[in-house]
């Protein structure tokens, strides 16, 4: 049963148990409140509605699951403020999670979501769609799919970073996400991530992601930064484009639209100084 925990003059703590609705508790919560969700599978879609609240699991993502099956045509989670911590987000029919504003998302598993155009992190992404300046820590984004939209290929099987977004990913893993090629135009971008913003990756790992362009990260020529150690193994359809790179980059590496600059930056990848596109020949 839903219960009210310790309270103060400024905040309340709610407990949600399997069979109850997280969404209903978010509706009555106000800034500063905390919602603790106990183990179980919750078949619902939730939205923070700009509230600076904390929604966290009591026992971690392995036992606390948000399941998007049920006919909704929205991502499973919309988090544009506050803190979202310790959930598995899965089976989103139009993406797993949309993250924006100054939200903090940590220790979440974003797995087996799909969307037309993008997969893992919602909106136009399979797993996750990102806007604003959120921070994402120790999340695993795995097995999400960006389906092709009619003739056009998908972008961002795992994550799409929107235009003007400035997110930071720390200790995150992007694994086995897929951006599906279109049947007419053929190409797809960013199996792990499609970046249109200014993204910082710190100690992140990309492995086994697939797209025709940018198996790990595809880009629309916005700036990005990879800091500290990142390991990548990505797959484009041509077997000889499989790469495995380890690099250290402690400063901003910009992506430029002309071929010469891209060639130079690919050389920097091999010298251990930075990365622009992953999966490029």
N, C-alpha and C positions, 0 to 999 in steps of 0.2 A: 504494500500500500504506500501511496505517496505520503511522505512525512516531512515535517518541518524540523530542521535541526537547530543548532545553536544560532542565536540571532544577536545582533548588536544594534546600536542606534542607527547604523549606516547600511547594514547588509543582512540578508537572510540566507540560510543554507537549506536547500531542498534536496530530498532523496527520492529517486525514481527507481522503481523495481519493474522487472519484466511483466508485461501485460498492461502497464500504464503508458501514458503518452508523454514523451519528452517535449513535444511541441506544445502541449497544453500548459506545461510548467513554464516554458519560455514566454508564453503569452502573458503570464501574470508577473514574471520577474521584472525587476528594474535594475538600473545601473548599479554595479557593485555586488549583486547577488551571485551565489554559487549554486550550481545544480550538479549533484553527484549522481551518476547513473550506475546502477548495479548490474552485474552480469546478466546477459540475456540477448536475445535477438529482437530488435525493435524494427518492425516493418512500417516505416514512415519516412517522410521528408521533413526536415526541420529548417527554420530560417531564424537568424538572430535579429533581424529588423533593426540593425544599427545599435543594439543594446550592448553596453560594455559589461557583459556578464561572463562568468566562467562556466562552461559546460565540460565536465570531465568524467571519465569512468573511474570507478573505484578499484578495478582490478586489471586494467590494461586492455589493449585492443584484441587480444586473442579470445577474450570471453565476452566482449561487449561490442555488438555488431549492429550497425545501421544498414538495413536491407532496403534497397530502393524498388523492389518489385511491388506491383500493386496498381499500375496504370497511370501514375503521375507522369507528366511530360516535362519534368523539371529535374535539375540535379538533386542529389540526395540531401546535400547540406549547402546552405547559403550562410557564409560567415563573413560579415563585413565589419565586425568589431569584436572586442572581447577576446576570449581564449577558448579554444576547442582542443581537447587533449584526450588521447588514449582510446580511440575508437577504430574499428574496422568499418570502412565505408565501401559498400559493394553493391553490384547489380543495379547501378544507376542507368536508366534507359536513355537519359540525355545528359550524361556526365556524372561524375562522382561528387565533386565539391566545387563551389565557386567561392574564392577567397578574395577579399578586398579590404579597403580602408587600412587601418593599422592593426588588423587582426593578428593573433598569434595562434599557430596550429602546430602541435607537437605530438610526437610518438603515435602517429596514426598510420594505419595501413589502408591505402587507397587501391583497391584491387578489383579486377573484373568488372569495370564500368565501360560504357561505350556511348558514343554520340556521333551524329552526322557532322563531319567537319573536324571533330576532335573528341578525345576519349576520357582520360583519367580525371582531371580536375575540371569538371563541368563546363557549362556554357557552350562554347564551340570546341571544347576539348574533351577527349575521352575520359581522362582521370580528373583533371583539375583545370579550371580557368582562373587566372590571377589578374587582378587589377590593383590599383593603389600601391601601398608600401607594406605589405604583410611580411611577417617573419615565419618561416617554416623550419622546424627543427626535428631531426631524427624521424622523418617520415619515409615510408617505403611506398613507392608508386609503381605498381606491378600489374602486368597482364591487362592493361587497358587498351582500347581500340578507338581510333578515329576513323569511322567509316567514310568512304567516298560519298560525296554529295552529287548524285546523278553522274554527269560526265567528269566532274572535277575530283581530284584526289583529296584525301583527308590531310589535316595538319595538326600536329600535336597529339600523338597517341596517348602520351602520359600527361603532359602539361601544355597549355597555351598561356604565354605571358602576353597580355594585351598591350596595345600602344600606350606609351607614357607610364606604364607600371614600373615600379622600382622595388621588386621583391628581393628578399635574401633567403637563400636555401642553405641550411647548415646541417652537415652530417646526414644528408638525404640520399636515398638510393632510387634509381630509375631503372627498372628491370623488365625486359621482355614486353615492352609496349610497342604497338604497331600503328602506323599511319597508312591506311589502305590506298593504293593507286586508283585513279579514276578509270573508267572503261574507255573513255575517249581521249582525254588529255594525258592519262597515264601516270603523271608524276604525283608524289606525295612528299610532305616535308616534315621533318622533326619527329622521328619515332618516339624518342624520349621526351623532347621538349621542342616547341616552336616558339621562338622568342621575337616579339616585336617591341619589347621594352628595354629597360636598363637593368639587367639581372646580375646579381652577385651569387656565385656558387662557392661555398666553402666546405672543403672535405666531403665532396659529393662523389657518387659513383654512378656511372652509366654502363649498363651491360646488357647485351642481347636485344637492344631495341632495333626496329626495322622501319625503313622508309626508302623511297627511291632517291631522295636528296636529304642528306643530314640524318643518318641513321640514329645518331645520338641527339644532336641539336640542329635544327634548321632555323634559319633566321631571315628577317626582313630588313637587315642592314642597320639595326639599332645597336648601340654599344652594349657590351657585356663585360663581365669580369669573372675570371676563375681564380680563386685564391687557394693556396695550399695544395694538398695532394688530391688529385682526382684520377680515377682509373676508368678507362673507357674501352669497351669492346662492342663494336656496332656492326650491323650487317646491312649492306645495300644489296639489291637483287643480283648484281654481278659478283661472283665469288671473289674475284681479285680485289674488290674494294673493301674487303674485311680488314679492319685495322685494330691494333691494340696499342694504345698510347698511355704513357704515364708522364705527367708533366707537373712542374711547379710554376705558378704564375702569381706574383705578389703585387701586380699593378694592372691597371686597366688595359685591356687589349680591344681596340676598336675594329669593327668589321667594315670594310670599304667595298663599294660596288664595282670597282674596276678589277679586271683579271690580274694585273700585275701585283696589286696590293694583296689580293687573295693568295697568289702564289707565294709572296714573301711571308705571309702569316702562316701558310702551311709549312714553310721551312722552319718557322719559329716553333711550331708544334714539335717537329722532329728534334729540335735542339733543346726542348724542355722549357720553353719560355712562355708558351701561351697556346690558346686554341680559338678558332673562329667557328668553323663548321666541323662536325664530326662525321665521318663517313665519306668525306670528299676524297677524290683521287688526287 
